[in-house]
Amino acid sequence: MLKKDIVEILALGLVVITIVGLPFAIILYDRYHVATHFPKNSQIINLTASAEPCVWTRDKIVGFNYWWKKFQFAKEIPIYDDGRPIFFRVKSADVLHSFAIPLYRIGPFDIKAGEVQAIELKTNKALRSTKYLCWQYCSECHPDLNGRLVVK
Amino acid sequence: MVDLFEKIPFLKKIVKLRAFQFAVIFPNFFLFYLFLIAALVGTPVGNRNIMIVFVWIFWWVMLIAFMVPFASRIWCTVCPLPIIGEWLQRRTLVKVREGSTIPGFKQEFFGLNKQWPKRWRNIWLQNIGFLLLACFSAHLVTRPIFSVFVLGGMIVLSTILALIYRFRAFCMYICPVSGFLGLYAMTSKLALRRKDKAVCDVHKGRECFLGSERSYPCSWFQNICTMDRNNYCGLCMECVKSCPDNNVGLFWRPFCSDVDIKGIDEAWKSFIMLCLAFVYSVNLLGPWGVLKDWANFTETGQWPGFILLALGIILLCMVIFPATYYLFIKWSKALSRSKNVTTKDLFIKYSYAFVPLGLLVWIAFSVPLIMINGSYIIAVISDPLGWGWNIFGTTHFPWKPLLPEWVPYIQIPLLLMGLFYSIKSLYKIGMKIFSEKEATVRSLIPMAILLSLITIVFLRLYVG
C-alpha cells in the first residue's frame, strides 16, 4: 500500500471516529461524571427550573427543545425512603432561580442560569412528603414554581 | 516585504505537505462538531454553552483582532464549514485523485461541476447575507439553537453547492463571513503572491491555476501569477504545492498594502461593514433598552419594532450611508478640479477609506467583548454543555470583567489608528488617480472630514 493511501485511510478513520464517537464520548463522560461525584446507588433527581415556560421539570431542557417543547411540570417527585442518599441536581434554563425545601431546612440555594447545583437531601427527621419551591422572585410566574416531594 | 517561506524554510515544507490542509482543518472540524452538539443538547443559556461563548466571543475576537490584520484569510485555511462539501467533491480527504472530469483539469471531481452563474460572480449575495444575519444578531449571538440553524445551514448549503458547482463556489460567492474577510484581508500584513513575474511569464503550465498530479487547482478560482490582492485568496496553499518553479511566496508586508477596491459590490461591502459596526455597537453595547427589546422580538413580542429596526438597518447600510458618501465624493471631485476621473470611479476607489477604519472600529467593538465577557471562556471549557461537568476545575470561575476601566483607553487609540490608516491609504489612492499632490490633497479634504465625523461618532458611542 502506498504511503499516500495510508495517510488517506488514517484521515478518513479520524473523521469517522469523530463523527460517530464524539456523541458517545459525551454520554460516557457524563455517566463517569455522575458516577464519580455521587455515592453509588444514590437517588439522583434532575430538576430544571424555567420561568418561560413556567415550570419545574425533570425533563431535560436543552438548546434544541427549549423553544417548542411542552415540559412536564414536576408537581410530584417521588423519593424513596430506603436509606439511599438523595441528591438533587438543580438547573435553571433561563434566569436566576432559588431552590429550597423548607421542611428539611434545605436551601435556599441560588440556581444560576446554565449552572448545575448539586444538593443533598440530608435530614435527621423522618422523611415525609413536603413542598419544594423557588425561593426568590424570578419572574411573574414565580408563585407557581413549586411542587411536592412524595415519599414512597 | 519579507518572504516567510525563505525566512522559515520549515514553514514551506509543512505547507507543501499533501496532508497540511487536513491537519489544520481537522482540529476545527472536531471542535465545531462539539459546538454543534453542545448547542443542540447543551444548556439553552448562551453564556454557559460553548457554542455561544467560543464562537461569538473567543473566535470572533481572534478572527477580527488577530487573524485578519496579521494573517489575512488564514481562517479560510482552517475553516471546517465547507470541508464536507470539498471532501465529497474530491472524494478524498488528503490525496489527489487524478482524472479528467473537467476539461483542462487533471483531477477527478464528483458532482455536476457546473460553473457559477456569471451574473452572480460578485459579492452581492455575501453582502445581503451578512446584512440579513445582522438583523437577527441579538438571536444569533445569544441563542445556541439559532447558531446551529445559521452555521449548520452554512454547512448544508456549502455541501449542496459543492455537488452542483465546481470548487469553492460557496466560499467565493455566498459565505457571509468570507465577504468581510476578503475586504478586510486587504489591510493584512500577510499575503500569498508570486515571487517573480518574469518566471510566471515564461512558464506556460499554469499548474497553480489548473493543479497538477500532486495538487488541486485553486479552489478560489485565483491565478497567483496575476493575483494582486488578498480579497479572494483563501490561503489553501495548493498553488505553493503545485508551482514547479517555487515561485510562490508568503509575504510579510506593511499594513494596508492592497488599496484597490475593484467593484461597486466591494464598495458596498465596506459601507455595510462600517454601518453594521455602528448597529452592533448601539444594539449590543449601548444603553438603549427599546432597541434591545426590538432586536429581541421573539421574547418581547415586539414584532413591529423589530421590522422597523430591520428596515432601519437595511436603509442605513444600503441607502443612507452610501448616499451621504456620494455627496462627499461629489464635493471631493469638485475640489480636485480633475476632469480625468469620473465620480463613479472616485466613488469606488475612495470607498477603501472605510476598510482600515471599519476594521479598527470592529476591533474596538470587540475589545469589551473579550475584556468584559472573556471570563465565560474559562468557565465553559470545563463544562462545555452546561451539564454540571468540571473537567479542568474551572466551572465555577465567576464572571469577572478584566480591567473594564481600561476598555475606553484601548478603544480610543484603535479608532484613531483606523482614521490614520484610512487617510494615509486615501492619499496613496489619490496619488494613483490624480498623479499630482495638490489635486490629491484637495480631494482628500471632504473625505477627511467625513472620516473624522465617523470616528467622532464611534468615540462618542464607546467613550461617552
Interface residues (C-beta under 8 A of the other chain):
Chain A: K4 D5 V7 E8 A11 L12 L14 V15 T18 I19 L22 P23 I26 Y29 D30 H33 E52 K60 I61 V62 G63 F64 Y66 W67 R89 K91 S92 A93 D94 A113 G114 E115 V116 A118
Chain B: R18 A19 F22 F26 F29 F30 Y33 L34 I37 A38 A39 L40 V41 G42 T43 P44 V45 N47 R48 N49 M51 W87 T92 L93 V94 K95 R143 P144 I145 V148 E299 D383 L385 G386 W387 G388 W389 N390 T395 H396
